[in-house]
Amino acid sequence: MAHEALARKYRPANFADMIGQGAVVKTLQNALSTGKIHPAYIFSGIRGVGKTTAARLFAKGLNCEHGPTATPCGECTSCQEIRRGNSMDVLEIDAATNTQVEKTRDLIDAARYTPSRDRYRVFIIDEVHMLSLSSFNALLKTLEEPPAHAIFLLATTEAHKIPETIHSRAQHFQFRRVPERQVADFLAHVCAEEGIVADPAALSLIAKSGEGSVRDSLTLLDRLVAYADGPVTEAAAVEVLGVTGREGLLTLVEALSQSRVAAIPGFVDQLLDRGQSLERFLSDLLGLVRELVRLKLRGSGKQGDPTLARCADRFSEEDLLRLWDLLLTSQQRLKGTPEADALLELQLIKAALLPRILPLDRLLGRIPEIPLSAPEPPLPMVPPEPTEFKNSTPTPPEASPVGAGGEVPPADGTPPPGGLRFKAIIPFKRMDEDEARTYEDKDDERIHRFRETAAKRLPLMQETLKGAFLSLDPDGVLHVALPSSDATGATLLSNRERREAMEAVARESGLPGPVAVETSAGPEPEKSPSRSSSARSVSPVPDRRDPAVDNVLRVLGGRLIRVIAPPAPEPAEGGPHGEPE
């Protein structure tokens, strides 16, 4: 007796035998039970999920001698003829070989005639998306107002290629990919019926290779049985399917956890020698890492697998998440790259060299405990007494203001008023005379000369430099500070060629040369004479000062140079929108 392929032998004979399409099956059964039959149906989905089989079972339910029924008997003449494909009232047409509009017109003419024996004349059009646009247009009127005895069942793997005018006249059912677990269970049932000894790990690899298609999985099982010529093992499945087994993936993940970079090139070479798909390998590795993440998070991973649990214990949650993210990025970059093997090897090496992140509790456990001394009682808050000051600069003390332990003592050796105490993290260094003179002499003649020369030599930067605040630091660098709102000017002056031009002008003006452009919220640019009333007023050091200012000067060892009052608010020049009244 000739061998019958498993995909044909175990084709569902009734709706109950279909797996993974519960919603579609229930809807079709209810339509048959209640008699609410629509004239046209579209069955879409990937290959091998039961589209054509569902169409034949629906035709059986319509024309069964005991129907219309959701459970066709399979024994009557109509059911037998539909199963063999020689029923006169159920016509199955392959649209891929009948794309011409003339074939469609013949089909429409046949739909006008009443069934020769059964209740309905059913037309099953497989791969309907292959029809031409003229053929679809010819079907429109028939699908909109079909004869009462005509039923159209359209099956396709590319529903988006069917015109919307056809979609609007038919009920659309989307057949989903069958979950891997259900396919593996079905394969185990088939092996039990056929007397095939198969390793569950091998069946899982077959189900995963089938990518949700039951027919493809059965075909792969047929191929594997022919190869093994005996028990179907995981090793045989790995060899035939060209994939990496779970044991190999776990070995690789263990090498990544131990940062064994030397093992990765040899692993990639083995993949290439076996001719395995690198995209499929990376997808399998991603699936394993995802299981590890779920197991680590106490999710829906395989918590009963001790090998998987031991592998997950080698990583922290953060490490697994970073590894997962890196592999996802690698999968995206692998598509279309000319050197896929080199990219895969690079990404695996990077994964092995990822620095490990310690949990916070473990990190804190490594810090030795430091004994803490008893806290000192707070000093009473005594308000300072007012003191008379003359218009003179206080002489800084000769000793360094930084005492033992980084504490800054007051000038007279007494505790600071108000109970304030300062700890100097960085030893304080007073400003020397030259440095102070640099910040005082804002009207340096060289800076004025630089402005004048830049206005002549660099006319494009003239307006930007007008609004800039220029200062010279002790290192001889000319700082060009622009207001924070002048982003355009900052971009203009930051150009390398323009900065070099400014440095040349600075050297001509007697400055050292280096120029630094920065955006600063510092002093406002000089205002025009018309706005002089709103400019900041500069006053000499007053005879009487606030005691708080003197406390700060004494503690920090500073001196008061000048007092700048805040600018007065500018009066409005017009209405609320600045327009003359």
C-alpha positions as CSV (number, residue, x, y, z in Angstrom):
1,M,0.0,0.0,0.0
2,A,1.3,3.4,-1.0
3,H,2.4,5.7,1.9
4,E,-0.1,8.5,2.6
5,A,1.4,11.7,3.8
6,L,0.6,12.6,7.4
7,A,-0.7,16.0,6.4
8,R,-3.4,14.4,4.3
9,K,-4.1,11.4,6.5
10,Y,-4.7,13.6,9.6
11,R,-6.7,16.3,7.8
12,P,-9.7,17.2,10.0
13,A,-12.8,15.3,9.1
14,N,-15.1,17.5,11.2
15,F,-15.0,20.8,13.1
16,A,-14.0,19.1,16.4
17,D,-10.7,18.0,14.9
18,M,-9.6,21.5,14.0
19,I,-7.0,22.9,16.5
20,G,-6.2,26.5,17.4
21,Q,-9.2,28.1,15.6
22,G,-11.9,28.0,18.3
23,A,-13.5,31.4,17.5
24,V,-13.8,30.6,13.8
25,V,-15.1,27.1,14.3
26,K,-17.7,28.3,16.8
27,T,-19.0,31.0,14.5
28,L,-19.4,28.6,11.6
29,Q,-21.1,26.0,13.7
30,N,-23.6,28.5,15.0
31,A,-24.3,29.8,11.5
32,L,-25.1,26.2,10.4
33,S,-27.2,25.4,13.5
34,T,-29.3,28.6,13.2
35,G,-29.5,28.7,9.5
36,K,-28.0,32.2,9.3
37,I,-25.9,31.5,6.2
38,H,-24.2,34.5,4.6
39,P,-23.7,34.3,0.8
40,A,-19.9,35.0,0.9
41,Y,-17.1,34.3,3.3
42,I,-13.4,35.2,3.3
43,F,-11.0,32.8,5.1
44,S,-7.5,34.4,5.5
45,G,-4.4,33.3,7.3
46,I,-1.0,31.8,6.9
47,R,-0.5,28.5,5.1
48,G,-1.5,25.2,6.7
49,V,-3.9,26.6,9.4
50,G,-7.1,25.1,8.0
51,K,-8.7,27.6,5.6
52,T,-9.5,25.2,2.8
53,T,-10.4,22.5,5.3
54,A,-12.8,24.8,7.0
55,A,-14.4,25.6,3.7
56,R,-14.9,21.9,2.9
57,L,-16.3,21.2,6.3
58,F,-18.7,24.1,5.9
59,A,-19.8,22.8,2.5
60,K,-20.4,19.4,4.1
61,G,-22.5,20.9,6.8
62,L,-24.6,22.8,4.2
63,N,-25.2,19.8,1.9
64,C,-25.2,16.9,4.4
65,E,-28.3,14.7,4.2
66,H,-29.0,15.4,7.9
67,G,-28.3,19.1,7.6
68,P,-27.8,21.9,7.4
69,T,-25.9,20.8,10.5
70,A,-22.8,21.8,12.5
71,T,-21.8,18.1,12.7
72,P,-21.9,16.5,9.3
73,C,-22.2,12.8,9.3
74,G,-19.3,12.1,6.9
75,E,-21.1,8.9,5.7
76,C,-23.7,10.2,3.3
77,T,-23.2,10.5,-0.4
78,S,-22.7,14.3,-0.4
79,C,-20.2,14.1,2.5
80,Q,-18.2,11.4,0.7
81,E,-18.1,13.2,-2.6
82,I,-17.0,16.5,-1.0
83,R,-14.2,14.6,0.9
84,R,-13.1,13.0,-2.4
85,G,-13.4,16.4,-4.3
86,N,-15.8,15.1,-7.0
87,S,-19.1,16.7,-5.9
88,M,-21.1,18.3,-8.7
89,D,-22.5,21.0,-6.4
90,V,-19.3,21.9,-4.6
91,L,-16.8,23.4,-7.1
92,E,-13.2,24.0,-5.8
93,I,-11.3,26.4,-8.0
94,D,-7.6,27.4,-7.9
95,A,-7.5,31.2,-8.6
96,A,-3.8,31.0,-9.3
97,T,-4.4,29.1,-12.6
98,N,-7.8,30.8,-13.4
99,T,-7.0,34.5,-13.2
100,Q,-8.6,35.5,-16.4
101,V,-11.9,37.3,-16.4
102,E,-13.4,34.7,-18.8
103,K,-13.0,32.0,-16.2
104,T,-14.8,34.2,-13.7
105,R,-17.7,34.8,-16.1
106,D,-18.0,31.0,-16.5
107,L,-18.1,30.7,-12.8
108,I,-20.9,33.4,-12.6
109,D,-22.9,31.6,-15.2
110,A,-22.6,28.3,-13.3
111,A,-23.8,30.0,-10.2
112,R,-27.2,30.8,-11.9
113,Y,-28.1,27.2,-12.2
114,T,-29.8,25.4,-9.3
115,P,-27.9,22.5,-7.6
116,S,-28.2,19.2,-9.3
117,R,-28.9,17.3,-6.1
118,D,-27.9,19.1,-2.9
119,R,-29.3,22.2,-1.2
120,Y,-26.6,24.7,-2.1
121,R,-24.2,25.2,-4.9
122,V,-20.9,26.0,-3.1
123,F,-17.9,27.7,-4.8
124,I,-14.6,27.4,-3.0
125,I,-12.0,29.8,-4.6
126,D,-8.5,29.1,-3.2
127,E,-5.8,31.8,-3.4
128,V,-8.5,34.3,-4.4
129,H,-6.1,37.2,-4.2
130,M,-4.5,36.0,-7.4
131,L,-7.6,37.0,-9.5
132,S,-7.2,40.0,-11.7
133,L,-9.0,43.3,-11.0
134,S,-11.4,42.6,-13.9
135,S,-12.3,39.3,-12.4
136,F,-13.0,40.9,-9.0
137,N,-15.2,43.5,-10.7
138,A,-17.1,40.7,-12.5
139,L,-17.8,39.1,-9.1
140,L,-19.1,42.2,-7.4
141,K,-22.7,42.1,-8.7
142,T,-23.0,38.3,-8.0
143,L,-21.7,38.7,-4.5
144,E,-24.0,41.6,-3.8
145,E,-27.2,39.9,-5.1
146,P,-26.3,36.2,-5.3
147,P,-28.9,33.5,-6.1
148,A,-30.4,32.0,-3.0
149,H,-28.7,28.6,-3.6
150,A,-25.1,30.0,-4.2
151,I,-22.5,30.2,-1.5
152,F,-19.0,31.6,-2.1
153,L,-16.1,30.6,0.1
154,L,-12.9,32.6,-0.6
155,A,-9.6,31.5,0.9
156,T,-6.4,33.5,0.8
157,T,-3.1,34.0,2.4
158,E,-2.9,37.8,1.5
159,A,-6.2,39.3,2.4
160,H,-4.9,42.9,1.9
161,K,-4.8,42.2,-1.9
162,I,-8.6,41.6,-2.0
163,P,-10.4,44.9,-3.0
164,E,-12.4,46.6,-0.3
165,T,-15.5,46.2,-2.5
166,I,-15.2,42.4,-2.1
167,H,-14.5,42.7,1.7
168,S,-17.7,44.8,2.2
169,R,-19.8,42.0,0.6
170,A,-18.4,39.1,2.6
171,Q,-17.8,38.0,6.1
172,H,-14.1,37.9,6.9
173,F,-12.6,35.2,9.2
174,Q,-8.9,35.5,10.2
175,F,-7.3,32.1,10.9
176,R,-4.5,32.5,13.5
177,R,-1.2,30.8,13.9
178,V,-1.6,27.7,16.1
179,P,0.3,28.0,19.4
180,E,3.5,26.0,19.6
181,R,2.3,24.0,22.6
182,Q,-0.9,22.9,20.8
183,V,1.1,21.8,17.7
184,A,3.5,19.8,19.8
185,D,0.6,18.1,21.6
186,F,-1.0,17.3,18.3
187,L,2.3,15.9,17.0
188,A,2.5,13.7,20.1
189,H,-1.0,12.4,19.4
190,V,-0.1,11.6,15.8
191,C,3.1,9.8,16.9
192,A,1.0,7.7,19.3
193,E,-1.4,6.8,16.6
194,E,1.3,5.9,14.1
195,G,3.5,4.0,16.7
196,I,6.4,6.5,16.3
197,V,8.8,6.9,19.3
198,A,9.6,10.6,19.5
199,D,11.5,12.7,22.0
200,P,9.3,15.6,23.4
201,A,12.2,18.0,22.8
202,A,12.3,16.9,19.1
203,L,8.5,17.5,18.8
204,S,9.0,21.0,20.3
205,L,11.7,21.8,17.8
206,I,9.4,20.6,15.0
207,A,6.5,22.7,16.3
208,K,8.7,25.8,16.5
209,S,10.0,25.2,13.0
210,G,6.4,24.9,11.7
211,E,5.8,28.6,12.8
212,G,2.2,28.0,13.7
213,S,1.3,25.9,10.6
214,V,-0.1,22.4,11.4
215,R,0.5,21.2,7.9
216,D,4.1,22.3,7.8
217,S,4.7,20.6,11.2
218,L,3.2,17.3,10.0
219,T,5.4,17.5,6.8
220,L,8.5,18.1,8.9
221,L,7.6,15.1,11.2
222,D,7.2,13.0,8.1
223,R,10.6,14.1,6.9
224,L,12.2,13.5,10.3
225,V,10.7,10.0,10.6
226,A,12.2,9.1,7.2
227,Y,15.6,10.4,8.3
228,A,15.8,8.8,11.8
229,D,14.5,5.3,10.6
230,G,13.7,4.7,14.3
231,P,13.2,6.8,17.4
232,V,13.0,10.5,16.6
233,T,15.6,12.2,18.9
234,E,16.5,15.8,19.5
235,A,19.9,15.3,17.9
236,A,18.2,14.1,14.7
237,A,15.8,17.1,14.8
238,V,18.7,19.5,15.2
239,E,20.6,17.9,12.2
240,V,17.6,17.7,9.9
241,L,16.0,21.1,10.7
242,G,19.3,23.0,10.8
243,V,18.6,24.6,14.2
244,T,20.4,24.8,17.5
245,G,19.1,22.6,20.2
246,R,18.2,23.7,23.7
247,E,21.3,22.2,25.1
248,G,23.5,24.2,22.8
249,L,21.7,27.4,23.6
250,L,22.1,26.8,27.3
251,T,25.8,26.2,26.8
252,L,26.1,29.5,25.0
253,V,24.2,31.4,27.7
254,E,26.5,29.8,30.3
255,A,29.5,31.0,28.4
256,L,28.0,34.5,28.3
257,S,27.4,34.5,32.0
258,Q,31.0,33.6,32.7
259,S,32.4,36.1,30.1
260,R,34.2,33.3,28.2
261,V,34.8,35.3,25.1
262,A,37.2,32.7,23.6
263,A,34.4,30.2,23.2
264,I,32.2,32.5,21.0
265,P,34.2,32.4,17.6
266,G,34.2,28.6,17.7
267,F,30.5,28.6,18.4
268,V,29.7,30.9,15.4
269,D,32.0,28.7,13.2
270,Q,29.9,25.6,14.1
271,L,26.8,27.4,13.1
272,L,28.3,28.3,9.7
273,D,29.6,24.8,9.2
274,R,26.2,23.2,9.8
275,G,24.6,25.8,7.4
276,Q,22.2,27.0,10.1
277,S,20.2,30.1,9.6
278,L,21.7,32.9,11.7
279,E,18.3,34.7,11.9
280,R,16.7,31.5,13.2
281,F,19.5,30.9,15.8
282,L,19.2,34.5,17.1
283,S,15.4,34.1,17.3
284,D,15.8,30.9,19.4
285,L,18.4,32.5,21.6
286,L,16.0,35.4,22.2
287,G,13.3,33.0,23.1
288,L,15.5,31.3,25.7
289,V,16.6,34.6,27.2
290,R,13.0,35.7,27.4
291,E,12.2,32.5,29.4
292,L,15.1,33.3,31.7
293,V,13.7,36.8,32.3
294,R,10.3,35.4,33.0
295,L,11.7,32.8,35.4
296,K,13.8,35.5,37.1
297,L,10.7,37.7,37.5
298,R,8.7,34.8,38.7
299,G,6.5,35.1,35.6
300,S,5.2,32.4,33.2
301,G,8.6,30.9,32.5
302,K,9.3,27.2,32.9
303,Q,9.9,27.2,36.6
304,G,9.9,23.4,36.8
305,D,13.0,23.1,34.6
306,P,16.0,22.8,37.0
307,T,18.5,23.4,34.2
308,L,16.8,26.6,33.3
309,A,16.6,27.7,36.9
310,R,20.4,27.2,37.4
311,C,21.1,29.2,34.3
312,A,18.9,32.0,35.5
313,D,20.6,32.1,38.8
314,R,23.9,33.1,37.1
315,F,22.4,36.5,36.1
316,S,20.7,39.3,37.9
317,E,17.5,40.8,36.6
318,E,19.3,43.8,35.3
319,D,21.9,41.7,33.5
320,L,19.2,39.6,31.8
321,L,17.2,42.7,30.7
322,R,20.4,44.3,29.2
323,L,21.2,41.0,27.4
324,W,17.7,40.8,26.1
325,D,17.8,44.4,24.8
326,L,21.2,43.8,23.1
327,L,19.9,40.7,21.3
328,L,16.8,42.5,20.2
329,T,19.0,45.2,18.7
330,S,21.2,42.6,17.1
331,Q,18.2,40.9,15.5
332,Q,17.1,44.2,13.9
333,R,20.7,44.9,12.6
334,L,21.1,41.4,11.2
335,K,18.4,42.0,8.6
336,G,20.0,42.9,5.3
337,T,23.6,43.2,6.6
338,P,26.2,41.8,4.1
339,E,28.4,40.3,6.9
340,A,25.8,38.6,9.1
341,D,28.2,36.2,10.7
342,A,30.7,38.9,11.7
343,L,27.9,41.0,13.1
344,L,26.5,38.1,15.1
345,E,30.0,37.3,16.5
346,L,30.5,40.9,17.4
347,Q,27.2,41.2,19.3
348,L,27.8,37.9,21.2
349,I,31.3,39.1,22.3
350,K,29.7,42.4,23.5
351,A,27.1,40.3,25.4
352,A,29.9,38.4,27.1
353,L,31.7,41.5,28.0
354,L,28.7,43.3,29.5
355,P,29.7,44.5,33.0
356,R,27.7,42.9,35.7
357,I,25.3,45.1,37.8
358,L,25.2,44.2,41.5
359,P,21.9,44.7,43.3
360,L,21.8,47.6,45.7
361,D,21.5,45.5,48.8
362,R,24.6,43.5,47.9
363,L,26.5,46.6,46.9
364,L,25.7,48.2,50.2
365,G,26.8,45.1,52.0
366,R,30.3,45.5,50.7
367,I,30.8,48.9,52.3
368,P,32.4,48.6,55.8
369,E,30.5,50.1,58.6
370,I,31.9,53.4,59.8
371,P,31.4,54.1,63.5
372,L,29.6,57.4,63.9
373,S,30.5,59.7,66.8
374,A,27.8,61.2,69.0
375,P,26.3,64.2,67.4
376,E,27.3,67.5,68.8
377,P,24.6,69.6,70.4
378,P,23.4,72.5,68.3
379,L,24.6,75.9,69.2
380,P,22.0,78.4,70.3
381,M,20.7,80.7,67.6
382,V,22.0,84.1,68.9
383,P,21.2,87.0,66.6
384,P,24.3,89.1,65.7
385,E,24.7,92.5,67.2
386,P,24.9,95.4,64.8
387,T,28.4,96.8,64.3
388,E,29.6,100.0,62.9
389,F,31.8,99.8,59.8
390,K,33.8,102.4,58.0
391,N,34.2,102.5,54.2
392,S,37.3,100.4,54.2
393,T,38.1,96.9,53.2
394,P,38.7,94.5,56.1
395,T,42.2,93.0,56.2
396,P,42.1,89.3,55.7
397,P,43.7,87.2,58.5
398,E,47.2,85.9,57.8
399,A,46.4,82.3,58.8
400,S,44.7,79.9,56.5
401,P,41.0,79.9,56.9
402,V,40.8,76.2,56.8
403,G,41.3,74.6,60.2
404,A,41.7,71.0,61.1
405,G,39.1,68.7,59.6
406,G,38.3,71.2,56.9
407,E,36.4,73.6,59.3
408,V,36.5,77.2,58.5
409,P,37.0,79.2,61.8
410,P,35.9,82.8,62.1
411,A,38.5,85.6,61.9
412,D,38.5,86.3,65.7
413,G,38.5,82.7,66.8
414,T,35.0,82.9,68.3
415,P,32.1,80.7,67.0
416,P,30.2,82.3,64.2
417,P,27.0,84.2,65.2
418,G,23.7,82.4,64.7
419,G,25.3,79.1,65.3
420,L,26.4,78.7,61.6
421,R,29.3,76.3,61.0
422,F,30.9,75.6,57.6
423,K,32.8,72.5,56.5
424,A,35.2,73.1,53.6
425,I,35.0,70.1,51.2
426,I,37.7,71.7,49.0
427,P,40.3,73.9,50.7
428,F,39.3,77.5,50.2
429,K,41.7,79.7,48.3
430,R,41.5,83.4,48.5
431,M,41.5,85.5,45.3
432,D,44.8,87.2,44.9
433,E,45.2,90.8,43.8
434,D,45.9,90.1,40.1
435,E,42.9,87.8,39.8
436,A,40.7,90.3,41.6
437,R,41.9,93.1,39.3
438,T,41.0,90.9,36.3
439,Y,37.4,90.7,37.4
440,E,37.4,94.4,38.5
441,D,38.8,95.8,35.3
442,K,35.8,95.1,33.1
443,D,36.6,98.2,31.1
444,D,40.1,96.9,30.1
445,E,41.4,99.0,27.1
446,R,42.4,95.8,25.3
447,I,38.8,94.6,25.4
448,H,37.5,97.9,24.0
449,R,40.1,97.6,21.3
450,F,39.0,94.1,20.6
451,R,35.4,95.2,20.2
452,E,36.4,98.0,17.8
453,T,38.7,95.8,15.7
454,A,36.1,93.0,15.6
455,A,33.4,95.4,14.4
456,K,35.6,96.3,11.4
457,R,37.2,93.0,10.6
458,L,34.1,90.8,11.3
459,P,31.0,92.8,10.3
460,L,28.8,89.7,10.4
461,M,29.5,89.2,14.1
462,Q,29.2,92.8,15.0
463,E,25.6,92.7,16.4
464,T,26.2,89.5,18.2
465,L,29.4,90.9,19.9
466,K,27.5,94.0,20.9
467,G,25.2,91.9,23.2
468,A,28.0,89.8,24.6
469,F,29.7,90.2,27.9
470,L,33.5,90.1,27.6
471,S,35.9,89.2,30.4
472,L,39.5,88.0,30.7
473,D,40.4,85.3,33.2
474,P,43.8,84.8,34.9
475,D,44.9,82.3,32.2
476,G,44.5,84.9,29.5
477,V,41.4,83.4,27.9
478,L,38.9,85.9,26.6
479,H,35.4,84.7,27.6
480,V,32.6,85.8,25.2
481,A,29.4,85.3,27.3
482,L,26.1,85.5,25.4
483,P,22.7,85.8,27.0
484,S,21.0,82.4,27.3
485,S,18.3,83.6,24.9
486,D,20.8,84.2,22.1
487,A,21.1,80.7,20.8
488,T,21.6,81.9,17.2
489,G,24.5,84.1,18.2
490,A,26.1,81.2,20.2
491,T,25.9,79.0,17.1
492,L,27.4,81.7,14.9
493,L,30.4,82.3,17.2
494,S,31.0,78.7,18.0
495,N,31.9,78.0,14.4
496,R,35.6,77.0,14.2
497,E,36.5,79.4,11.4
498,R,34.8,82.4,13.2
499,R,36.4,81.5,16.5
500,E,39.9,81.4,14.8
501,A,39.1,84.8,13.3
502,M,38.2,86.2,16.7
503,E,41.4,84.8,18.2
504,A,43.4,86.6,15.5
505,V,41.6,89.9,16.3
506,A,42.3,89.3,20.0
507,R,46.0,88.9,19.4
508,E,46.0,92.1,17.3
509,S,44.3,93.9,20.2
510,G,47.0,92.9,22.7
511,L,45.2,89.9,24.3
512,P,46.9,86.5,24.6
513,G,44.6,85.0,21.9
514,P,42.5,82.1,23.2
515,V,38.7,82.8,23.0
516,A,36.0,80.8,24.7
517,V,32.4,81.3,23.6
518,E,29.7,80.4,26.1
519,T,26.1,81.0,26.9
520,S,25.7,82.6,30.3
521,A,23.1,84.0,32.6
522,G,25.7,86.4,33.9
523,P,25.8,90.2,33.6
524,E,23.5,91.7,31.0
525,P,24.9,93.2,27.9
526,E,25.4,97.0,27.8
527,K,22.2,98.8,27.0
528,S,21.8,101.6,24.6
529,P,21.8,105.2,25.9
530,S,18.0,105.4,25.4
531,R,17.7,102.6,28.0
532,S,20.2,104.0,30.5
533,S,17.6,104.7,33.0
534,S,16.9,101.0,33.5
535,A,20.6,100.0,33.7
536,R,22.0,98.7,37.0
537,S,23.5,101.4,39.2
538,V,26.9,100.9,40.7
539,S,27.6,102.4,44.1
540,P,30.7,102.5,46.2
541,V,31.1,100.4,49.4
542,P,28.6,101.9,51.9
543,D,29.6,103.0,55.4
544,R,27.0,100.7,57.0
545,R,26.4,97.2,55.8
546,D,24.1,94.4,56.8
547,P,25.6,92.3,59.6
548,A,24.8,89.1,57.6
549,V,27.1,90.3,54.8
550,D,30.0,90.9,57.2
551,N,29.5,87.4,58.7
552,V,29.8,85.8,55.3
553,L,32.8,87.9,54.4
554,R,34.5,87.0,57.7
555,V,33.8,83.3,57.4
556,L,34.8,83.0,53.8
557,G,37.7,85.4,53.9
558,G,36.4,87.7,51.2
559,R,36.2,91.4,50.7
560,L,33.5,93.7,49.3
561,I,34.6,95.5,46.1
562,R,31.4,97.2,44.8
563,V,27.6,97.1,45.2
564,I,25.4,96.7,42.2
565,A,21.8,97.4,42.6
566,P,19.2,95.3,40.7
567,P,17.7,97.0,37.6
568,A,14.5,98.8,38.0
569,P,11.6,97.6,35.9
570,E,11.2,99.2,32.6
571,P,8.1,101.2,32.0
572,A,5.8,100.1,29.2
573,E,6.1,102.1,26.0
574,G,2.6,101.6,24.8
575,G,-0.4,99.3,25.3
576,P,-0.3,95.7,26.4
577,H,1.3,94.6,23.1
578,G,3.9,97.4,23.0
579,E,2.1,99.5,20.5
580,P,1.9,103.3,20.9
581,E,-1.3,104.5,22.5
